[in-house]
Amino acid sequence: MKNITLLGATGSIGTQTLEVVEQHPDRFNITAISFGQNIGRGIEIIKRFRPKLVAVKNNQVKNDLLHACTLEDTRVVSGLEGLIEAAVYPESDILVNAVMGSIGLKPTLAAINTGKDIAIANKETLVTAGHIVMNKVNEKGVRLLPVDSEHSAIFQSIEGHRKQDVSRLILTASGGSFRDRSREELTGVTVEEALNHPNWSMGAKITVDSATLMNKGLEVIEAHWLFDMPYEKIDVVIHKESIVHSLVEYHDKSVIAQLGNPDMKGPIQYALSYPERLELEDVKRLNLWEAGTLHFQKVDMNRFKSLSLAYNAGQIGGSLPTVLNAANEAAVGHFLEGRIDFLEIESLVEAALEGHKVIKDPDLEAIEEADRETRRFINDRVLKS
């Protein structure tokens, strides 16, 4: 039995993690969870999985939760302190970090410090502080297991091979909601259009990131840290069907890929069960004759400017990836609230990057300050315009 802390239990990855756990009640147990403010969904999860510890967004949500239901064997905590308490919960063996945003960094570091393995779906943790996280992972000897479908695919394609034989990592990208539109055709697109992803069912922020290809840019930075691979050896290719999840090229030009129908439960379960592979009943089997033709397309960096910004930020390094992530989070939030146009997201991110004085080897305090300054910069530009 593996005891699990699940951060972000009511989100897309969190919900699918719970579905995996339900399929294997003899293997997995939910010990602690966190969620933001979706009390209705939170109560359902608590009743079904009976976690011993629940962390919520703030004291108001905590009080509302305690008034909404009677929790006999469950303790409720709140805020960042509560999130960290859940992450380090002593009875949990592994942390599944499925929260959205840079708030996932401190809980991850705290869990690593206690020697827990991490199933990481919170890409911002590695984007903002990859050097700190990986140093701590190596120091504590824990496993950092990827949950993103692309990084899971690379992880699986490298298994059993020597890392020094790898010549290139190739991340696939669906292209998002506007993959067949030119830049000129993106003027005036609506939030509803941006959230209409052709292949995946995801949260709002990550769906917008998929449309700008910033999501892939963040994944490039994440892959750099997860697999210790220089940026010039990480490529991105647009693959509309999302059947090939990523590929690894070796020095002899052999390419090994991981394939499957678009469904996050596969990578989630592999991170939980690694190195075992368990049955997964409700995932559709991939029949290639049904999939038919698979399409691949080189990325136009001028069309998808966010990806270019991400590569540049990653290569310069230091505090710049923190700025990239914070600026994008803030800008996407303003787009979803209807305050800016779609194309303004990348313009704001570019302005934040250009205005930042890079700190070469930032500590956690410097990273947090860069994050705060960047969000203030974006908010000031949007709200004063």
C-alpha positions as CSV (number, residue, x, y, z in Angstrom):
1,M,0.0,0.0,0.0
2,K,1.4,3.4,-1.0
3,N,0.1,6.4,1.0
4,I,-0.4,9.5,-1.1
5,T,-0.6,13.3,-0.4
6,L,-2.4,14.9,-3.3
7,L,-2.1,18.7,-3.7
8,G,-4.7,20.2,-6.1
9,A,-7.2,17.4,-5.6
10,T,-10.2,19.2,-7.2
11,G,-8.3,20.2,-10.4
12,S,-8.0,18.2,-13.6
13,I,-4.9,16.2,-12.7
14,G,-6.1,15.8,-9.1
15,T,-9.4,14.4,-10.3
16,Q,-7.8,11.9,-12.6
17,T,-5.3,10.9,-9.8
18,L,-8.3,10.0,-7.6
19,E,-9.8,8.0,-10.5
20,V,-6.5,6.0,-10.7
21,V,-6.5,5.5,-6.9
22,E,-10.1,4.2,-7.0
23,Q,-9.1,1.6,-9.6
24,H,-6.4,0.2,-7.2
25,P,-7.7,0.4,-3.6
26,D,-5.3,-2.4,-2.7
27,R,-2.3,-0.4,-3.9
28,F,-3.0,3.3,-3.2
29,N,-4.5,5.3,-0.3
30,I,-5.1,9.0,0.0
31,T,-3.7,10.2,3.3
32,A,-3.8,14.0,2.8
33,I,-5.2,16.4,0.2
34,S,-5.3,20.1,-0.6
35,F,-7.8,22.1,-2.6
36,G,-8.4,25.8,-3.1
37,Q,-12.1,26.8,-2.5
38,N,-14.2,24.3,-4.3
39,I,-15.9,23.2,-1.1
40,G,-18.6,21.1,-2.8
41,R,-16.1,19.0,-4.7
42,G,-13.8,18.9,-1.7
43,I,-16.5,17.4,0.5
44,E,-17.2,14.7,-2.1
45,I,-13.5,13.8,-2.1
46,I,-13.3,13.8,1.7
47,K,-16.3,11.5,2.0
48,R,-15.0,9.1,-0.6
49,F,-11.3,8.9,0.4
50,R,-11.3,9.9,4.0
51,P,-8.0,11.7,4.2
52,K,-6.6,12.4,7.6
53,L,-5.5,16.0,6.7
54,V,-7.0,18.5,4.4
55,A,-5.4,21.8,3.4
56,V,-7.5,24.6,1.9
57,K,-6.8,28.1,0.5
58,N,-7.5,30.2,3.6
59,N,-9.2,30.5,6.9
60,Q,-12.5,31.5,5.3
61,V,-12.6,28.4,3.2
62,K,-11.6,26.4,6.3
63,N,-14.5,27.8,8.3
64,D,-17.0,27.3,5.5
65,L,-15.9,23.7,5.1
66,L,-16.2,23.0,8.8
67,H,-19.7,24.5,8.8
68,A,-20.8,22.6,5.7
69,C,-20.0,19.1,7.0
70,T,-18.9,17.2,10.1
71,L,-15.4,15.9,9.9
72,E,-14.8,13.3,12.6
73,D,-11.3,11.9,11.6
74,T,-10.1,14.7,9.3
75,R,-8.1,17.7,10.4
76,V,-8.3,20.9,8.3
77,V,-5.5,23.4,7.9
78,S,-5.2,26.5,5.6
79,G,-2.9,28.8,3.7
80,L,0.6,28.1,2.5
81,E,1.5,26.7,5.9
82,G,-1.3,24.2,5.6
83,L,-0.2,23.3,2.1
84,I,3.3,22.6,3.4
85,E,1.9,20.6,6.3
86,A,0.0,18.4,3.9
87,A,3.1,18.0,1.7
88,V,5.2,16.7,4.5
89,Y,2.5,14.6,6.2
90,P,4.4,11.9,8.0
91,E,2.1,9.0,7.0
92,S,2.4,9.8,3.2
93,D,5.0,8.0,1.1
94,I,4.7,10.1,-2.0
95,L,3.6,13.7,-2.9
96,V,1.6,14.2,-6.0
97,N,1.9,18.0,-6.7
98,A,-0.9,18.9,-9.0
99,V,-1.4,22.5,-7.9
100,M,-1.3,25.3,-10.5
101,G,1.3,28.0,-10.3
102,S,4.5,28.8,-8.4
103,I,2.7,28.2,-5.0
104,G,3.7,24.6,-5.6
105,L,7.5,25.3,-5.1
106,K,7.8,25.5,-1.3
107,P,5.6,22.4,-0.5
108,T,7.7,20.4,-3.0
109,L,11.0,21.5,-1.4
110,A,9.6,20.7,2.0
111,A,8.5,17.2,1.0
112,I,11.9,16.5,-0.6
113,N,13.5,17.5,2.6
114,T,11.6,14.8,4.5
115,G,12.7,12.2,1.9
116,K,9.5,11.8,0.1
117,D,9.3,10.9,-3.6
118,I,7.6,13.5,-5.8
119,A,5.2,12.9,-8.6
120,I,5.4,16.3,-10.2
121,A,2.7,17.8,-12.3
122,N,3.4,21.4,-11.2
123,K,5.9,22.5,-13.9
124,E,6.3,25.9,-12.3
125,T,8.4,24.3,-9.5
126,L,11.1,23.3,-11.9
127,V,10.7,26.4,-14.2
128,T,11.2,28.9,-11.3
129,A,13.8,27.0,-9.2
130,G,15.1,24.0,-11.1
131,H,18.6,24.4,-9.8
132,I,17.5,24.4,-6.2
133,V,15.0,21.6,-6.6
134,M,17.4,19.3,-8.4
135,N,20.2,19.9,-6.0
136,K,17.9,19.0,-3.2
137,V,16.6,15.9,-5.0
138,N,20.2,14.7,-5.5
139,E,21.1,15.5,-1.9
140,K,18.2,13.6,-0.4
141,G,18.2,10.8,-2.9
142,V,14.5,11.0,-3.7
143,R,12.8,10.2,-7.0
144,L,11.3,13.1,-9.0
145,L,8.7,11.3,-11.2
146,P,7.2,13.2,-14.1
147,V,3.4,13.3,-14.5
148,D,3.2,15.6,-17.6
149,S,2.5,13.3,-20.6
150,E,5.5,14.6,-22.5
151,H,8.0,14.2,-19.7
152,S,6.5,10.8,-18.8
153,A,7.0,9.8,-22.4
154,I,10.7,10.8,-22.3
155,F,11.2,9.1,-19.0
156,Q,9.7,5.9,-20.4
157,S,11.7,6.1,-23.6
158,I,15.0,6.6,-21.7
159,E,14.3,3.7,-19.3
160,G,16.8,0.9,-19.9
161,H,19.2,3.0,-21.9
162,R,22.3,5.0,-21.0
163,K,21.8,8.7,-20.6
164,Q,25.1,9.4,-22.3
165,D,23.8,7.8,-25.5
166,V,20.9,10.3,-25.8
167,S,21.5,12.9,-28.5
168,R,18.1,14.8,-28.5
169,L,14.8,15.0,-26.7
170,I,11.8,15.8,-28.9
171,L,8.7,17.2,-27.2
172,T,5.4,17.0,-29.1
173,A,2.9,19.8,-29.0
174,S,-0.8,19.7,-30.1
175,G,-0.6,23.3,-31.2
176,G,-3.6,24.2,-29.1
177,S,-6.9,25.8,-29.9
178,F,-5.5,28.1,-32.7
179,R,-2.9,25.8,-34.3
180,D,-4.3,26.3,-37.8
181,R,-4.6,30.1,-37.5
182,S,-2.1,32.7,-38.6
183,R,-1.0,35.5,-36.2
184,E,-3.3,37.9,-38.1
185,E,-6.2,35.6,-37.4
186,L,-5.6,35.7,-33.7
187,T,-6.6,39.3,-33.3
188,G,-9.8,39.5,-31.2
189,V,-10.1,35.8,-30.4
190,T,-12.3,35.2,-27.4
191,V,-11.6,33.4,-24.1
192,E,-14.2,30.7,-25.1
193,E,-12.3,30.0,-28.3
194,A,-9.0,29.8,-26.5
195,L,-10.4,27.3,-24.0
196,N,-11.7,25.0,-26.8
197,H,-8.8,22.6,-27.0
198,P,-9.1,20.0,-29.7
199,N,-7.5,17.0,-27.9
200,W,-7.2,17.5,-24.1
201,S,-9.5,18.4,-21.3
202,M,-7.5,20.7,-19.0
203,G,-7.8,23.7,-16.7
204,A,-8.3,27.2,-18.1
205,K,-4.8,28.5,-17.5
206,I,-2.9,25.5,-19.0
207,T,-5.4,25.4,-22.0
208,V,-4.5,29.1,-22.8
209,D,-0.8,28.2,-22.4
210,S,-1.3,25.4,-24.9
211,A,-2.8,27.9,-27.4
212,T,0.2,30.2,-27.0
213,L,2.7,27.3,-26.8
214,M,4.0,28.8,-23.6
215,N,3.0,25.5,-22.0
216,K,5.5,23.8,-24.3
217,G,8.1,26.4,-23.5
218,L,7.7,25.7,-19.8
219,E,8.0,22.0,-20.5
220,V,11.3,22.6,-22.4
221,I,12.7,24.2,-19.3
222,E,11.3,21.4,-17.1
223,A,12.9,18.8,-19.4
224,H,16.2,20.6,-19.2
225,W,16.2,20.0,-15.4
226,L,14.5,16.6,-15.3
227,F,16.8,15.0,-17.8
228,D,19.9,17.2,-17.4
229,M,19.8,18.1,-21.1
230,P,21.1,21.3,-22.7
231,Y,18.6,23.4,-24.5
232,E,20.2,23.0,-27.9
233,K,19.3,19.3,-27.6
234,I,15.6,19.8,-26.8
235,D,13.3,20.2,-29.8
236,V,9.6,20.7,-30.2
237,V,7.4,19.4,-33.0
238,I,3.7,20.1,-33.6
239,H,1.8,16.8,-33.6
240,K,-2.0,17.5,-34.0
241,E,-3.3,14.1,-33.0
242,S,-1.4,13.9,-29.6
243,I,-0.8,10.2,-30.1
244,V,3.0,10.4,-29.9
245,H,3.6,12.0,-26.5
246,S,7.4,12.6,-27.0
247,L,10.5,11.0,-28.5
248,V,14.1,10.4,-27.6
249,E,16.8,10.3,-30.3
250,Y,20.1,8.4,-29.6
251,H,23.5,8.9,-31.1
252,D,23.0,6.1,-33.7
253,K,19.9,8.1,-34.9
254,S,17.5,5.6,-33.5
255,V,14.4,7.3,-32.1
256,I,12.2,5.7,-29.4
257,A,8.8,7.2,-28.7
258,Q,6.0,6.6,-26.3
259,L,2.5,6.5,-27.8
260,G,-1.1,6.3,-26.5
261,N,-4.5,7.9,-26.8
262,P,-4.7,11.3,-25.1
263,D,-5.4,10.5,-21.5
264,M,-3.5,11.7,-18.4
265,K,-4.4,8.7,-16.3
266,G,-1.6,6.7,-17.9
267,P,1.3,9.0,-16.9
268,I,-0.3,9.6,-13.5
269,Q,-0.5,5.9,-12.7
270,Y,3.0,5.2,-14.0
271,A,4.4,7.9,-11.6
272,L,2.5,6.3,-8.7
273,S,3.3,2.7,-9.5
274,Y,6.8,3.0,-10.9
275,P,8.6,0.8,-11.8
276,E,5.5,-1.5,-12.0
277,R,2.9,-1.2,-14.7
278,L,-0.7,-1.8,-13.5
279,E,-3.9,-2.4,-15.3
280,L,-5.8,0.7,-16.3
281,E,-9.3,-0.2,-17.3
282,D,-10.9,3.0,-18.5
283,V,-8.2,4.2,-20.9
284,K,-8.9,3.5,-24.5
285,R,-6.5,1.1,-26.2
286,L,-4.5,2.6,-29.0
287,N,-5.3,0.9,-32.3
288,L,-3.1,2.6,-35.0
289,W,-5.4,1.6,-37.8
290,E,-8.1,3.6,-36.1
291,A,-5.7,6.6,-35.5
292,G,-4.8,6.6,-39.2
293,T,-2.4,9.2,-40.4
294,L,-0.2,11.0,-37.9
295,H,0.9,14.5,-38.7
296,F,4.1,16.3,-37.7
297,Q,5.0,19.9,-38.3
298,K,8.0,22.1,-37.6
299,V,7.3,24.9,-35.2
300,D,7.3,28.4,-36.6
301,M,9.0,30.4,-33.8
302,N,7.7,33.7,-35.3
303,R,4.1,32.4,-35.1
304,F,4.5,30.9,-31.7
305,K,6.6,33.7,-30.1
306,S,6.0,32.5,-26.5
307,L,8.0,29.3,-27.2
308,S,10.9,31.5,-28.5
309,L,10.7,33.6,-25.3
310,A,10.8,30.5,-23.2
311,Y,13.9,29.0,-24.9
312,N,15.7,32.3,-24.5
313,A,14.8,32.6,-20.8
314,G,15.9,29.0,-20.2
315,Q,19.2,29.5,-22.0
316,I,20.1,32.7,-20.1
317,G,18.9,31.1,-16.9
318,G,19.3,32.5,-13.5
319,S,16.2,34.4,-12.4
320,L,14.8,34.9,-15.9
321,P,12.7,31.7,-16.0
322,T,11.1,32.9,-12.8
323,V,10.1,36.1,-14.5
324,L,8.9,34.2,-17.6
325,N,6.6,32.1,-15.5
326,A,5.3,34.9,-13.2
327,A,4.7,37.2,-16.1
328,N,2.8,34.6,-18.1
329,E,0.7,33.5,-15.1
330,A,-0.3,37.1,-14.5
331,A,-1.0,37.9,-18.1
332,V,-3.0,34.8,-18.7
333,G,-5.1,35.7,-15.6
334,H,-5.9,39.1,-17.1
335,F,-6.8,37.5,-20.5
336,L,-9.2,35.1,-18.8
337,E,-10.8,38.1,-17.0
338,G,-11.2,39.8,-20.3
339,R,-8.8,42.7,-19.5
340,I,-6.4,42.1,-22.4
341,D,-6.4,40.5,-25.8
342,F,-4.9,37.1,-26.6
343,L,-1.8,38.5,-28.4
344,E,-1.1,40.9,-25.5
345,I,-0.1,37.9,-23.3
346,E,3.2,37.4,-25.1
347,S,3.8,41.2,-25.4
348,L,3.5,41.6,-21.6
349,V,5.8,38.6,-21.0
350,E,8.4,40.0,-23.4
351,A,8.3,43.4,-21.7
352,A,8.8,41.8,-18.3
353,L,11.7,39.8,-19.5
354,E,13.4,42.8,-21.2
355,G,12.9,44.9,-18.0
356,H,14.4,42.3,-15.6
357,K,18.0,42.5,-14.4
358,V,19.1,38.8,-14.3
359,I,20.3,37.3,-11.0
360,K,22.8,34.6,-12.0
361,D,22.3,32.1,-9.2
362,P,19.2,33.2,-7.2
363,D,18.4,31.7,-3.8
364,L,14.8,31.0,-2.8
365,E,14.4,34.5,-1.4
366,A,15.6,36.1,-4.6
367,I,13.3,33.9,-6.7
368,E,10.3,34.9,-4.6
369,E,11.1,38.6,-4.9
370,A,11.5,38.3,-8.7
371,D,8.2,36.5,-8.8
372,R,6.5,39.3,-6.8
373,E,8.1,42.1,-8.7
374,T,7.1,40.6,-12.0
375,R,3.5,40.2,-11.1
376,R,3.4,43.8,-9.9
377,F,4.9,44.9,-13.2
378,I,2.3,43.0,-15.2
379,N,-0.6,44.1,-13.1
380,D,0.5,47.8,-13.2
381,R,0.8,47.8,-16.9
382,V,-2.6,46.2,-17.4
383,L,-4.6,48.1,-14.8
384,K,-3.1,51.4,-15.7
385,S,-3.6,51.1,-19.4
